[in-house]
Amino acid sequence: MPTPIIAAATDPFAHWFRQCTPYIHAHRGRTFVIAFGGEALDDPALPALVHDIALLHGLGVRLVLVHGARPQIERRLAERGAELRYVGELRITDDAALACVKDAAGSARVELEALLSMGLANSPMAGVRIPVASGNFVIARPIGVLDGVDYLHTGKVRRIDRQALGAALDAGAVALIPPIGYSPTGEVFNLSAADVARAAAVALAADKLIFLVEGDGVWDSAEPAVSLLAAEIDALLEHPPEPPEDLAQALRAGADACRSGIRRVHVIPRRQDGALLRELFTRDGAGTMITDRPYEELRPARIDDIPGIRALLAPLEQAGVLVPRPREDLEPVIDRFWISERDGTVISCAALYCWPEQGIGELACVAVHPDYRTRGRGDRLLARMEAIARERGLTRLFVLTTQSAHWFRERGFEPAGLDALPHSRRAAYNAQRNSQVYLKQLSTGV
């Protein structure tokens, strides 16, 4: 029985809400660690960010918020005629600076707790009751002396009190963690918010670690980078232009988190209104996702991919571009299909039928989702299928097409007659469709 195709909603709101539904289900009960700098606390738009965080809490997401406080600390130091001293990327926290750190972190906690407690009528927080838990969740140690420099009260995360933090989340609270840690000897240390967020995410085995950064995020040439592998981060940071410090810290911490088992790290431009929600509830997001393995990967199709393949092929079948293939026709040949998937949606597919004794194969069902026909996805799909054909000992590849002849010709396929087809394929040729035959000689190189 063919997979039913649901008509698109005419109401934009209804369409948007339906598109969000899979993410609402997927995120419920999950643990997210969200980190943002002290700049967010000075921004008049902070209430909007808090509203978005409250929405996540209302949808059942377990939230840990890690905030920075650098601008607030620097203001307090300036008022006292002092400043934070840096050696390389590390700050030195003396007694005066530590007093400012404590003051700034305490004020930030109170302000965030107040915003999370709002319940004004006619506002996004109407009727909301969000318990907030803050405490000595972070156990720290001093950085100590490096290359002769004593970093005094600047520290590193030693461990996270996972049991206490998990208990707060289990009780339905939003956990709020400042960039401060405590030692078993009763000392207080100034920490990097990015390092605290990374450590908290790893300790909780969080489903997502999210950094809200101040600039425009991560860019790849002239476009925002949609995804990065953890292994690519070091090279990115070594080559100019050097990213802003908060972005560099987020990228390093994100890559470390991925290597420690966090499946997805998101780096999002904070100042884009609603970017956090777009990143979490739309397929394309609003920032950059860091993973340990490729996020969008071409792989062999499985039986449970058939509904996604059907949804991708159906519009092309209805337009007459492809021959209709109901589920019962796909099941016996699913092992010949390759797909790429993005957040549960099949965004491209192709099938390869082989006649190894004749060294020839057919490339069929080539399709790319309309939202992803950019940045060379079709070319990457074709290149992978050609590589697979070569691995199977094929020297020629043919396609039958009625409407995509130019696309294939631009990629090296040449017109051919029916006599170029294997005998069994020629016998199954549908003369009524009058498909054109195009043939490509496969290089024996890479």
Kinemage of the C-alpha trace (Angstrom):
@kinemage 1
@onewidth
@group {chain A} dominant
@subgroup {mainchain}
@vectorlist {calphas} color= white
{ca met a 1} P 0.000 0.000 0.000
{ca pro a 2} L 1.526 3.354 -0.990
{ca thr a 3} L 2.620 5.694 1.799
{ca pro a 4} L 0.027 8.488 2.144
{ca ile a 5} L 1.318 11.949 1.308
{ca ile a 6} L 0.022 14.649 3.640
{ca ala a 7} L -0.959 17.872 1.919
{ca ala a 8} L 0.916 20.985 2.997
{ca ala a 9} L -0.928 23.236 5.447
{ca thr a 10} L -2.267 26.474 3.992
{ca asp a 11} L -1.994 28.186 7.389
{ca pro a 12} L 1.701 29.136 7.910
{ca phe a 13} L 1.364 28.854 11.698
{ca ala a 14} L -0.157 25.377 11.467
{ca his a 15} L 2.554 24.298 9.021
{ca trp a 16} L 5.302 25.653 11.297
{ca phe a 17} L 3.828 24.024 14.393
{ca arg a 18} L 3.509 20.652 12.652
{ca gln a 19} L 7.112 20.858 11.499
{ca cys a 20} L 8.166 21.459 15.125
{ca thr a 21} L 6.274 18.462 16.490
{ca pro a 22} L 9.012 15.799 15.958
{ca tyr a 23} L 11.500 18.006 17.827
{ca ile a 24} L 9.080 18.623 20.699
{ca his a 25} L 8.753 14.858 21.163
{ca ala a 26} L 12.488 14.266 20.693
{ca his a 27} L 13.559 16.894 23.278
{ca arg a 28} L 11.112 16.006 26.056
{ca gly a 29} L 12.990 14.601 29.055
{ca arg a 30} L 16.390 15.358 27.509
{ca thr a 31} L 19.175 17.227 29.286
{ca phe a 32} L 20.564 20.399 27.694
{ca val a 33} L 23.428 22.493 29.063
{ca ile a 34} L 23.188 26.080 27.793
{ca ala a 35} L 26.115 28.498 28.223
{ca phe a 36} L 26.120 32.237 27.552
{ca gly a 37} L 28.430 35.122 28.383
{ca gly a 38} L 27.935 38.004 30.778
{ca glu a 39} L 27.122 40.191 27.755
{ca ala a 40} L 23.679 38.568 27.713
{ca leu a 41} L 23.036 39.878 31.235
{ca asp a 42} L 23.630 43.471 30.068
{ca asp a 43} L 21.430 43.121 26.994
{ca pro a 44} L 17.933 44.679 27.144
{ca ala a 45} L 16.822 41.611 25.139
{ca leu a 46} L 17.704 39.270 28.035
{ca pro a 47} L 14.017 38.748 28.959
{ca ala a 48} L 13.355 37.344 25.460
{ca leu a 49} L 16.138 34.770 25.955
{ca val a 50} L 14.701 33.873 29.368
{ca his a 51} L 11.266 33.446 27.771
{ca asp a 52} L 12.772 30.981 25.290
{ca ile a 53} L 14.479 29.113 28.125
{ca ala a 54} L 11.171 29.010 30.020
{ca leu a 55} L 9.510 27.577 26.921
{ca leu a 56} L 12.087 24.775 26.787
{ca his a 57} L 11.450 24.032 30.455
{ca gly a 58} L 7.707 23.963 29.784
{ca leu a 59} L 8.255 21.446 26.990
{ca gly a 60} L 9.927 19.074 29.412
{ca val a 61} L 13.609 19.795 28.716
{ca arg a 62} L 15.962 19.393 31.701
{ca leu a 63} L 18.048 22.573 31.710
{ca val a 64} L 21.413 23.557 33.133
{ca leu a 65} L 22.305 27.233 32.564
{ca val a 66} L 25.953 28.284 32.815
{ca his a 67} L 26.529 32.036 32.649
{ca gly a 68} L 29.667 34.104 32.304
{ca ala a 69} L 30.317 37.414 34.044
{ca arg a 70} L 33.330 39.002 32.356
{ca pro a 71} L 31.797 42.459 31.583
{ca gln a 72} L 30.373 42.681 35.092
{ca ile a 73} L 33.712 41.712 36.660
{ca glu a 74} L 35.628 44.197 34.520
{ca arg a 75} L 33.237 47.026 35.477
{ca arg a 76} L 33.708 46.328 39.158
{ca leu a 77} L 37.477 46.212 38.757
{ca ala a 78} L 37.448 49.502 36.850
{ca glu a 79} L 35.423 51.113 39.645
{ca arg a 80} L 38.190 50.050 42.031
{ca gly a 81} L 41.000 51.154 39.724
{ca ala a 82} L 42.126 47.594 38.978
{ca glu a 83} L 41.904 45.211 36.017
{ca leu a 84} L 42.115 41.531 35.151
{ca arg a 85} L 45.605 40.561 34.076
{ca tyr a 86} L 46.143 37.997 31.324
{ca val a 87} L 49.074 35.811 30.335
{ca gly a 88} L 48.235 34.449 26.910
{ca glu a 89} L 44.612 33.335 27.109
{ca leu a 90} L 44.689 32.720 30.879
{ca arg a 91} L 43.615 35.380 33.370
{ca ile a 92} L 45.276 35.945 36.730
{ca thr a 93} L 42.751 36.339 39.529
{ca asp a 94} L 44.237 38.168 42.516
{ca asp a 95} L 42.365 38.989 45.731
{ca ala a 96} L 40.800 42.176 44.325
{ca ala a 97} L 39.674 40.397 41.170
{ca leu a 98} L 38.231 37.482 43.159
{ca ala a 99} L 36.116 39.869 45.233
{ca cys a 100} L 34.719 41.283 41.984
{ca val a 101} L 34.101 37.771 40.635
{ca lys a 102} L 32.068 36.858 43.720
{ca asp a 103} L 30.099 40.102 43.590
{ca ala a 104} L 29.375 39.832 39.842
{ca ala a 105} L 28.435 36.145 39.980
{ca gly a 106} L 26.077 36.717 42.923
{ca ser a 107} L 24.350 39.650 41.214
{ca ala a 108} L 23.987 37.690 37.968
{ca arg a 109} L 22.424 34.748 39.809
{ca val a 110} L 19.869 36.999 41.512
{ca glu a 111} L 18.963 38.726 38.240
{ca leu a 112} L 18.479 35.457 36.361
{ca glu a 113} L 16.460 33.965 39.206
{ca ala a 114} L 14.229 37.060 39.173
{ca leu a 115} L 13.623 36.797 35.426
{ca leu a 116} L 12.891 33.074 35.684
{ca ser a 117} L 10.379 33.878 38.441
{ca met a 118} L 8.302 36.293 36.358
{ca gly a 119} L 4.640 35.400 35.971
{ca leu a 120} L 3.083 38.562 34.585
{ca ala a 121} L -0.237 38.257 32.776
{ca asn a 122} L -0.155 38.922 29.036
{ca ser a 123} L 3.512 37.876 28.862
{ca pro a 124} L 5.197 34.640 27.714
{ca met a 125} L 5.822 33.852 31.403
{ca ala a 126} L 2.157 34.104 32.427
{ca gly a 127} L 1.284 31.338 34.862
{ca val a 128} L 4.794 29.901 34.788
{ca arg a 129} L 6.450 28.581 37.937
{ca ile a 130} L 10.070 27.615 37.408
{ca pro a 131} L 12.100 26.501 40.429
{ca val a 132} L 15.762 27.478 40.150
{ca ala a 133} L 18.580 25.545 41.852
{ca ser a 134} L 22.043 26.984 42.351
{ca gly a 135} L 24.807 25.774 44.628
{ca asn a 136} L 28.251 24.310 44.997
{ca phe a 137} L 27.890 21.891 42.073
{ca val a 138} L 31.419 22.623 40.757
{ca ile a 139} L 34.464 21.310 42.572
{ca ala a 140} L 37.578 23.149 41.384
{ca arg a 141} L 41.312 23.226 41.839
{ca pro a 142} L 43.870 25.991 41.230
{ca ile a 143} L 45.672 26.227 37.917
{ca gly a 144} L 48.737 26.903 40.031
{ca val a 145} L 52.065 28.095 38.640
{ca leu a 146} L 52.729 27.762 34.907
{ca asp a 147} L 56.042 28.897 33.372
{ca gly a 148} L 56.791 30.818 36.544
{ca val a 149} L 53.429 32.629 36.639
{ca asp a 150} L 51.164 32.108 39.649
{ca tyr a 151} L 47.545 32.328 38.514
{ca leu a 152} L 46.373 32.681 42.125
{ca his a 153} L 42.569 32.271 42.309
{ca thr a 154} L 42.107 31.217 38.697
{ca gly a 155} L 41.105 27.587 38.643
{ca lys a 156} L 40.032 24.592 36.589
{ca val a 157} L 37.107 22.257 36.992
{ca arg a 158} L 38.115 19.229 39.004
{ca arg a 159} L 34.745 17.501 38.876
{ca ile a 160} L 30.999 18.148 38.898
{ca asp a 161} L 28.788 16.958 41.757
{ca arg a 162} L 26.687 14.908 39.360
{ca gln a 163} L 24.459 13.443 42.061
{ca ala a 164} L 23.437 16.827 43.490
{ca leu a 165} L 23.014 18.415 40.045
{ca gly a 166} L 21.003 15.454 38.772
{ca ala a 167} L 18.763 15.566 41.842
{ca ala a 168} L 17.959 19.232 41.156
{ca leu a 169} L 17.003 18.402 37.581
{ca asp a 170} L 14.969 15.374 38.676
{ca ala a 171} L 13.007 17.710 40.979
{ca gly a 172} L 12.030 19.830 37.964
{ca ala a 173} L 14.373 22.744 38.664
{ca val a 174} L 16.437 24.732 36.211
{ca ala a 175} L 20.026 24.489 37.464
{ca leu a 176} L 21.958 27.760 37.401
{ca ile a 177} L 25.767 27.567 37.563
{ca pro a 178} L 28.070 30.631 37.723
{ca pro a 179} L 31.716 30.562 36.555
{ca ile a 180} L 32.878 29.784 40.085
{ca gly a 181} L 34.166 26.612 41.683
{ca tyr a 182} L 34.913 25.526 45.222
{ca ser a 183} L 37.706 23.379 46.570
{ca pro a 184} L 37.457 20.822 49.397
{ca thr a 185} L 39.681 23.208 51.391
{ca gly a 186} L 37.047 25.952 51.198
{ca glu a 187} L 38.715 28.125 48.549
{ca val a 188} L 36.852 29.865 45.737
{ca phe a 189} L 38.154 29.884 42.158
{ca asn a 190} L 37.392 31.946 39.077
{ca leu a 191} L 36.612 29.547 36.198
{ca ser a 192} L 35.966 29.649 32.485
{ca ala a 193} L 32.213 29.407 31.838
{ca ala a 194} L 32.912 27.341 28.705
{ca asp a 195} L 34.940 24.847 30.738
{ca val a 196} L 32.216 24.643 33.403
{ca ala a 197} L 29.573 24.025 30.724
{ca arg a 198} L 31.682 21.308 29.093
{ca ala a 199} L 32.329 19.579 32.407
{ca ala a 200} L 28.650 19.728 33.414
{ca ala a 201} L 27.536 18.307 30.064
{ca val a 202} L 30.019 15.425 30.253
{ca ala a 203} L 29.199 14.645 33.901
{ca leu a 204} L 25.458 14.505 33.153
{ca ala a 205} L 25.917 12.739 29.784
{ca ala a 206} L 23.817 15.614 28.419
{ca asp a 207} L 21.997 15.226 25.140
{ca lys a 208} L 23.114 18.679 23.973
{ca leu a 209} L 25.689 21.276 24.931
{ca ile a 210} L 24.719 24.704 23.600
{ca phe a 211} L 26.897 27.823 23.448
{ca leu a 212} L 25.263 31.200 22.771
{ca val a 213} L 28.100 33.360 21.416
{ca glu a 214} L 28.282 37.101 20.880
{ca gly a 215} L 29.351 37.407 17.245
{ca asp a 216} L 27.944 35.968 14.050
{ca gly a 217} L 28.957 32.414 14.910
{ca val a 218} L 31.081 30.134 12.727
{ca trp a 219} L 31.425 30.930 9.037
{ca asp a 220} L 32.661 28.803 6.152
{ca ser a 221} L 33.894 31.216 3.470
{ca ala a 222} L 30.900 33.447 2.731
{ca glu a 223} L 28.273 31.317 4.479
{ca pro a 224} L 27.539 30.271 8.053
{ca ala a 225} L 28.961 26.824 8.790
{ca val a 226} L 26.081 24.422 9.346
{ca ser a 227} L 28.143 21.606 10.835
{ca leu a 228} L 31.698 20.813 11.893
{ca leu a 229} L 33.484 17.698 13.053
{ca ala a 230} L 35.338 17.879 16.351
{ca ala a 231} L 38.481 16.860 14.447
{ca glu a 232} L 38.198 20.009 12.295
{ca ile a 233} L 38.189 22.467 15.201
{ca asp a 234} L 41.968 22.573 15.807
{ca ala a 235} L 42.689 23.379 12.151
{ca leu a 236} L 39.962 26.035 12.153
{ca leu a 237} L 41.469 27.774 15.186
{ca glu a 238} L 45.031 27.636 13.826
{ca his a 239} L 44.271 29.475 10.586
{ca pro a 240} L 43.462 33.181 10.294
{ca pro a 241} L 41.301 35.037 10.845
{ca glu a 242} L 41.424 34.330 14.557
{ca pro a 243} L 37.894 34.004 15.987
{ca pro a 244} L 36.728 36.109 18.960
{ca glu a 245} L 37.822 34.682 22.279
{ca asp a 246} L 34.348 33.591 23.410
{ca leu a 247} L 33.844 31.726 20.133
{ca ala a 248} L 37.291 30.117 20.331
{ca gln a 249} L 36.571 28.927 23.893
{ca ala a 250} L 33.185 27.536 22.827
{ca leu a 251} L 34.724 25.663 19.894
{ca arg a 252} L 37.513 24.157 22.010
{ca ala a 253} L 35.137 23.157 24.788
{ca gly a 254} L 32.642 21.810 22.253
{ca ala a 255} L 35.250 19.662 20.513
{ca asp a 256} L 36.444 18.303 23.882
{ca ala a 257} L 32.845 17.526 24.853
{ca cys a 258} L 32.293 15.588 21.620
{ca arg a 259} L 35.435 13.573 22.238
{ca ser a 260} L 34.097 12.818 25.720
{ca gly a 261} L 30.835 11.389 24.429
{ca ile a 262} L 28.484 14.385 23.931
{ca arg a 263} L 26.758 13.637 20.621
{ca arg a 264} L 25.782 17.173 19.635
{ca val a 265} L 27.223 20.575 20.491
{ca his a 266} L 25.573 23.720 19.111
{ca val a 267} L 27.200 27.131 18.663
{ca ile a 268} L 24.529 29.794 18.113
{ca pro a 269} L 24.693 33.592 17.601
{ca arg a 270} L 22.954 34.859 20.741
{ca arg a 271} L 21.882 38.235 19.365
{ca gln a 272} L 19.703 36.728 16.635
{ca asp a 273} L 16.232 36.831 18.111
{ca gly a 274} L 14.826 33.323 18.530
{ca ala a 275} L 18.028 31.636 17.333
{ca leu a 276} L 17.939 29.141 20.214
{ca leu a 277} L 14.437 27.994 19.255
{ca arg a 278} L 15.257 27.846 15.534
{ca glu a 279} L 18.314 25.729 16.265
{ca leu a 280} L 16.325 23.264 18.337
{ca phe a 281} L 13.008 23.108 16.499
{ca thr a 282} L 13.864 23.396 12.806
{ca arg a 283} L 15.748 21.011 10.558
{ca asp a 284} L 18.324 23.589 9.414
{ca gly a 285} L 18.763 25.390 12.710
{ca ala a 286} L 20.367 28.801 13.204
{ca gly a 287} L 23.951 28.005 14.129
{ca thr a 288} L 26.701 25.421 13.811
{ca met a 289} L 26.503 21.881 15.113
{ca ile a 290} L 29.677 20.099 16.201
{ca thr a 291} L 29.665 16.315 16.206
{ca asp a 292} L 32.278 13.614 16.560
{ca arg a 293} L 30.952 11.897 13.424
{ca pro a 294} L 29.440 13.405 10.267
{ca tyr a 295} L 25.951 14.752 10.943
{ca glu a 296} L 24.792 14.241 7.385
{ca glu a 297} L 26.233 11.037 5.976
{ca leu a 298} L 25.441 8.981 2.914
{ca arg a 299} L 24.767 5.390 3.995
{ca pro a 300} L 23.070 2.208 2.741
{ca ala a 301} L 19.288 2.359 3.119
{ca arg a 302} L 17.377 0.130 5.520
{ca ile a 303} L 13.795 -1.130 5.482
{ca asp a 304} L 12.768 1.524 8.006
{ca asp a 305} L 13.999 4.230 5.588
{ca ile a 306} L 11.294 3.363 3.044
{ca pro a 307} L 8.711 5.907 4.322
{ca gly a 308} L 11.349 8.663 4.085
{ca ile a 309} L 12.378 7.553 0.587
{ca arg a 310} L 8.731 7.462 -0.487
{ca ala a 311} L 8.167 10.981 0.862
{ca leu a 312} L 11.219 12.207 -1.073
{ca leu a 313} L 10.304 10.472 -4.345
{ca ala a 314} L 6.526 11.099 -4.319
{ca pro a 315} L 6.602 14.722 -5.605
{ca leu a 316} L 8.953 13.699 -8.445
{ca glu a 317} L 6.723 10.759 -9.309
{ca gln a 318} L 3.660 13.000 -9.353
{ca ala a 319} L 5.493 15.403 -11.693
{ca gly a 320} L 6.394 12.522 -14.022
{ca val a 321} L 10.131 12.885 -13.398
{ca leu a 322} L 10.428 9.398 -11.869
{ca val a 323} L 8.570 6.138 -12.334
{ca pro a 324} L 6.218 5.486 -9.385
{ca arg a 325} L 7.688 3.004 -6.897
{ca pro a 326} L 5.218 1.891 -4.200
{ca arg a 327} L 6.498 0.393 -0.963
{ca glu a 328} L 6.040 -3.168 -2.173
{ca asp a 329} L 8.385 -2.442 -5.095
{ca leu a 330} L 10.999 -0.796 -2.877
{ca glu a 331} L 11.230 -3.482 -0.197
{ca pro a 332} L 12.886 -6.194 -2.374
{ca val a 333} L 15.503 -3.753 -3.718
{ca ile a 334} L 16.149 -1.572 -0.649
{ca asp a 335} L 19.711 -2.932 -0.458
{ca arg a 336} L 20.456 -1.133 -3.744
{ca phe a 337} L 19.542 2.290 -2.294
{ca trp a 338} L 21.773 4.803 -0.562
{ca ile a 339} L 20.401 7.743 1.392
{ca ser a 340} L 21.529 10.777 3.369
{ca glu a 341} L 19.471 11.667 6.408
{ca arg a 342} L 19.229 14.860 8.420
{ca asp a 343} L 17.375 14.849 11.736
{ca gly a 344} L 15.201 11.920 10.707
{ca thr a 345} L 14.402 13.295 7.231
{ca val a 346} L 15.741 11.551 4.123
{ca ile a 347} L 17.171 14.450 2.116
{ca ser a 348} L 18.728 12.568 -0.792
{ca cys a 349} L 18.743 9.094 -2.277
{ca ala a 350} L 19.939 7.096 -5.263
{ca ala a 351} L 19.904 3.452 -6.291
{ca leu a 352} L 22.535 1.424 -8.115
{ca tyr a 353} L 21.638 -1.653 -10.182
{ca cys a 354} L 24.630 -3.655 -11.375
{ca trp a 355} L 25.419 -5.991 -14.277
{ca pro a 356} L 28.983 -6.839 -13.179
{ca glu a 357} L 29.576 -9.374 -15.949
{ca gln a 358} L 29.119 -6.548 -18.462
{ca gly a 359} L 30.855 -3.914 -16.303
{ca ile a 360} L 27.825 -1.626 -16.385
{ca gly a 361} L 25.358 -0.238 -13.870
{ca glu a 362} L 22.216 1.863 -13.778
{ca leu a 363} L 21.902 4.940 -11.576
{ca ala a 364} L 18.235 5.291 -10.667
{ca cys a 365} L 15.936 7.221 -8.310
{ca val a 366} L 18.377 10.137 -7.994
{ca ala a 367} L 16.592 12.697 -5.810
{ca val a 368} L 17.550 15.579 -3.512
{ca his a 369} L 15.058 17.283 -1.203
{ca pro a 370} L 14.072 20.722 -2.586
{ca asp a 371} L 15.341 22.468 0.577
{ca tyr a 372} L 18.822 20.993 0.070
{ca arg a 373} L 19.552 21.475 -3.607
{ca thr a 374} L 22.410 23.823 -2.782
{ca arg a 375} L 26.073 23.611 -1.896
{ca gly a 376} L 26.719 20.658 -4.200
{ca arg a 377} L 24.690 17.938 -2.476
{ca gly a 378} L 23.642 16.445 -5.824
{ca asp a 379} L 27.259 16.396 -6.973
{ca arg a 380} L 28.409 14.715 -3.756
{ca leu a 381} L 25.664 12.114 -4.136
{ca leu a 382} L 26.689 11.393 -7.719
{ca ala a 383} L 30.386 11.222 -6.795
{ca arg a 384} L 29.665 8.699 -4.029
{ca met a 385} L 27.521 6.521 -6.290
{ca glu a 386} L 30.221 6.548 -8.965
{ca ala a 387} L 32.803 5.546 -6.348
{ca ile a 388} L 30.585 2.646 -5.245
{ca ala a 389} L 30.166 1.574 -8.882
{ca arg a 390} L 33.947 1.524 -9.354
{ca glu a 391} L 34.393 -0.470 -6.140
{ca arg a 392} L 32.057 -3.071 -7.664
{ca gly a 393} L 34.174 -3.324 -10.780
{ca leu a 394} L 31.903 -1.291 -13.077
{ca thr a 395} L 33.395 0.789 -15.869
{ca arg a 396} L 30.201 2.403 -17.201
{ca leu a 397} L 27.125 3.953 -15.654
{ca phe a 398} L 23.874 4.797 -17.408
{ca val a 399} L 20.740 6.730 -16.484
{ca leu a 400} L 17.273 6.849 -18.016
{ca thr a 401} L 15.742 10.311 -17.742
{ca thr a 402} L 12.888 12.350 -19.168
{ca gln a 403} L 13.544 15.753 -17.562
{ca ser a 404} L 17.048 15.843 -16.078
{ca ala a 405} L 19.146 15.314 -19.197
{ca his a 406} L 21.042 18.609 -18.915
{ca trp a 407} L 22.038 18.003 -15.301
{ca phe a 408} L 23.535 14.617 -16.188
{ca arg a 409} L 25.160 15.924 -19.387
{ca glu a 410} L 26.911 18.662 -17.408
{ca arg a 411} L 28.420 15.885 -15.293
{ca gly a 412} L 29.888 13.793 -18.056
{ca phe a 413} L 27.001 11.614 -19.239
{ca glu a 414} L 26.678 11.322 -23.012
{ca pro a 415} L 23.602 10.437 -25.129
{ca ala a 416} L 23.411 6.742 -25.993
{ca gly a 417} L 20.961 4.389 -27.678
{ca leu a 418} L 18.968 1.512 -26.254
{ca asp a 419} L 21.628 -0.871 -27.498
{ca ala a 420} L 23.908 0.483 -24.732
{ca leu a 421} L 21.645 -1.101 -22.108
{ca pro a 422} L 22.091 -4.621 -20.770
{ca his a 423} L 19.726 -7.054 -22.501
{ca ser a 424} L 17.461 -7.584 -19.460
{ca arg a 425} L 17.167 -3.833 -18.895
{ca arg a 426} L 16.428 -3.225 -22.560
{ca ala a 427} L 13.614 -5.773 -22.380
{ca ala a 428} L 12.068 -3.881 -19.439
{ca tyr a 429} L 12.347 -0.482 -21.152
{ca asn a 430} L 9.018 1.444 -21.113
{ca ala a 431} L 8.608 2.842 -24.620
{ca gln a 432} L 5.642 4.969 -23.524
{ca arg a 433} L 7.821 7.045 -21.193
{ca asn a 434} L 10.350 7.512 -23.993
{ca ser a 435} L 13.165 7.997 -21.473
{ca gln a 436} L 16.491 9.159 -22.889
{ca val a 437} L 19.570 7.050 -22.276
{ca tyr a 438} L 22.782 8.693 -21.078
{ca leu a 439} L 26.023 6.823 -20.513
{ca lys a 440} L 29.207 7.755 -18.626
{ca gln a 441} L 32.580 6.046 -18.739
{ca leu a 442} L 33.919 5.769 -15.216
{ca ser a 443} L 37.513 6.760 -14.649
{ca thr a 444} L 39.740 4.155 -13.085
{ca gly a 445} L 41.389 6.812 -10.894
{ca val a 446} L 40.352 7.713 -7.408
